[in-house]
């Protein structure tokens, strides 16, 4: 039995999806860490912090930033 591998023509698409998803993950991780700094108050729960950072505006910002980051990394990957 062979492992599940995408057809060769879909590999660049899957690579892009994975890299963009990772950048979005890093964006939300950074926001979540910021929610628990001393400036934002002690005693915040994880549920409160998630409710505070998961908004449509933040999601749009994350996707745009991830796409821009992906394009920049691909540019450097091909140039170097």
C-alpha positions as CSV (number, residue, x, y, z in Angstrom):
1,X,0.0,0.0,0.0
2,X,1.4,3.4,-1.0
3,X,1.1,6.5,1.1
4,X,-1.4,9.1,0.0
5,X,0.5,11.6,-2.1
6,X,-1.1,14.3,-4.2
7,X,-0.6,14.3,-8.0
8,X,2.4,16.3,-9.1
9,X,0.3,19.1,-10.5
10,X,-1.3,19.7,-7.1
11,X,2.0,19.8,-5.1
12,X,2.6,23.6,-5.6
13,X,-1.0,24.3,-4.6
14,X,-0.7,22.2,-1.4
15,X,2.7,23.7,-0.6
16,X,1.1,27.2,-0.9
17,X,-1.9,26.2,1.3
18,X,0.4,24.8,4.0
19,X,2.7,27.8,4.0
20,X,-0.1,30.3,4.2
21,X,-1.8,28.3,6.9
22,X,1.4,28.2,8.9
23,X,1.8,32.0,8.6
24,X,-1.8,32.5,9.8
25,X,-1.1,30.2,12.7
26,X,1.9,32.3,13.6
27,X,-0.2,35.5,13.3
28,X,-2.8,34.1,15.7
29,X,-0.2,32.7,18.1
30,X,1.3,36.2,18.3
31,X,-2.1,37.8,19.0
32,X,-2.9,35.2,21.7
33,X,0.5,35.8,23.4
34,X,-0.2,39.5,23.3
35,X,-3.5,39.0,25.1
36,X,-1.7,37.5,28.1
37,X,0.8,40.3,28.7
38,X,0.8,42.3,31.9
39,X,-0.6,45.3,30.0
40,X,-3.9,43.6,29.1
41,X,-4.7,42.5,32.6
42,X,-4.3,39.5,34.9
43,X,-6.8,36.7,35.2
44,X,-7.9,36.5,31.6
45,X,-9.2,33.1,30.5
46,X,-8.2,31.4,27.3
47,X,-11.9,31.5,26.1
48,X,-12.0,35.3,26.6
49,X,-8.7,35.8,24.8
50,X,-9.8,33.6,21.8
51,X,-13.1,35.5,21.6
52,X,-11.2,38.8,21.6
53,X,-8.7,37.8,18.8
54,X,-10.8,35.7,16.5
55,X,-12.7,38.4,14.5
56,X,-13.4,38.8,10.8
57,X,-11.0,41.8,10.7
58,X,-8.2,39.8,12.2
59,X,-8.8,36.9,9.8
60,X,-8.7,39.2,6.8
61,X,-5.5,40.8,8.1
62,X,-4.0,37.3,8.7
63,X,-4.9,36.1,5.2
64,X,-3.5,39.2,3.5
65,X,-0.3,39.1,5.6
66,X,0.1,35.3,4.9
67,X,-0.4,35.8,1.2
68,X,2.1,38.6,1.1
69,X,4.6,36.6,3.2
70,X,4.2,33.6,0.9
71,X,4.8,35.7,-2.2
72,X,7.9,37.2,-0.7
73,X,9.3,33.9,0.5
74,X,8.7,32.4,-3.0
75,X,10.5,35.3,-4.6
76,X,13.5,34.8,-2.4
77,X,13.4,31.0,-2.7
78,X,13.6,31.3,-6.5
79,X,16.2,34.1,-6.5
80,X,18.6,32.5,-4.1
